[in-house]
Amino acid sequence: MHVTLRQLEAFIAVARHLSFTRAAEELNLSQPAVSMQIKQLETQLEQPLLEHMGKKLFLTEAGREVRQYARQVLQQIDNMEAGLASLKGLERGTLSLSVATTAHYFAPKLLSIFYERYPGVNVKLDVTNRETLVSQLENNTVDMVIMGRPPEEVDVEAGTFMENPLVLIAPADHPFGRERSIQLKRLENEVFLVRENGSGTRKAMEKFFAQHGIHMTTGMEVSSDEAIKQSVQAGLGLGIMSRDAIQNEISLGHLIMPDVLHFPIMRQWYVMHRKGKRLSPIAQAFKTFLLEEAAQILKKEPAMTFKPASPTPPLAQQPQHRYEPAKSKIILTGADGKPIPPARSKI
């Protein structure tokens, strides 16, 4: 039997995506080239590893068995490369890093400082959603990830390096902007914009409201932080986001953080990798850098607290303006250009 690393890499990519096309894109190969590698591997093993049922691709029992061993083989290759890299020191190397979408508001600053210390380092940075991050951890396709909550379905080593408070945001002209110490119960009269299912922020929102016995009415499901900010500004509802993501909009007066009791929702930023993974010297250096220095480097001004944008005139002198949410006929589109339908529900 003569199995090659190229065959195992092709098989793992196909097994991960259950698609020859997507595997070819990941490996920067043509689809026929990937198909040929799989065919040669099956010939060497004398067993089919994949089967088509209708238009879908599935692993056979032998395929599932081979996938387990192929992952171990490729992990050992990674460990060997990391060991050899340790002989070269920190002068050069590659760091493969994936971060949650919200983390891209601070990750570039950290990377710029890290680059100054290790100018010969090459960093591959991927900004993506939680589902992809979990998949990357499970398949060990990156050195480490930065995200808000360690996944339960993957065995990882995780360390916290910074607080990640989730704050309530509202349009600049929302009536909450003129009040202090707002009771949490009043949020039941509001509509909330939420991220997609599986989002860490969405899960934190749902858990928070459930713990306080608050019924949260959800309006639109929005696929990105930027879309949520724009939607809140347009009056389509309120949102809950990482404070790191809304600094500019708050300072420019486009959004407000109402002074609602029990906010912010306190969370943490984690750096993590597969448990047992042997980190290269440069990956270990970056992990140590995050755990020991990131919080101080990114130290913000004291946590933003509620204050009106300008002195509030007596009620008799205030213009009689009533906040009106935008009409629900506005249609938002996701990253793929398709409309995002409204989905009202009670949680």
Stockholm file with secondary structure:
# STOCKHOLM 1.0

chainA/1-347         MHVTLRQLEAFIAVARHLSFTRAAEELNLSQPAVSMQIKQLETQLEQPLLEHMGKKLFLTEAGREVRQYARQVLQQIDNMEAGLASLKGLERGTLSLSVATTAHYFAPKLLSIFYERYPGVNVKLDVTNRETLVSQLENNTVDMVIMGRPPEEVDVEAGTFMENPLVLIAPADHPFGRERSIQLKRLENEVFLVRENGSGTRKAMEKFFAQHGIHMTTGMEVSSDEAIKQSVQAGLGLGIMSRDAIQNEISLGHLIMPDVLHFPIMRQWYVMHRKGKRLSPIAQAFKTFLLEEAAQILKKEPAMTFKPASPTPPLAQQPQHRYEPAKSKIILTGADGKPIPPARSKI
#=GR chainA/1-347 SS CCCCHHHHHHHHHHHHHTCHHHHHHHHTCCHHHHHHHHHHHHHHHTSCCEEEETTEEEECHHHHHHHHHHHHHHHHHHHHHHHHHHTTTTSSEEEEEEEEGGGGGTHHHHHHHHHHHCTTEEEEEEEECHHHHHHHHHHTCSSEEEESSCCSSSCEEEEEEEECCEEEEEETTCGGGGCSSBCGGGGGGSEEEECCTTCHHHHHHHHHHHHTTCCCEEEEECSSHHHHHHHHHTTSCBEEEEGGGSHHHHHTTSEECCCBTTCSBCCEEEEEEETTCCCCHHHHHHHHHIIIIIHHHTCCSSCCCCCCSSCCCCGGGSCCCCCCCCCTTCCEECTTSCEECEEEEEC
#=GC SS_cons         CCCCHHHHHHHHHHHHHTCHHHHHHHHTCCHHHHHHHHHHHHHHHTSCCEEEETTEEEECHHHHHHHHHHHHHHHHHHHHHHHHHHTTTTSSEEEEEEEEGGGGGTHHHHHHHHHHHCTTEEEEEEEECHHHHHHHHHHTCSSEEEESSCCSSSCEEEEEEEECCEEEEEETTCGGGGCSSBCGGGGGGSEEEECCTTCHHHHHHHHHHHHTTCCCEEEEECSSHHHHHHHHHTTSCBEEEEGGGSHHHHHTTSEECCCBTTCSBCCEEEEEEETTCCCCHHHHHHHHHIIIIIHHHTCCSSCCCCCCSSCCCCGGGSCCCCCCCCCTTCCEECTTSCEECEEEEEC
//
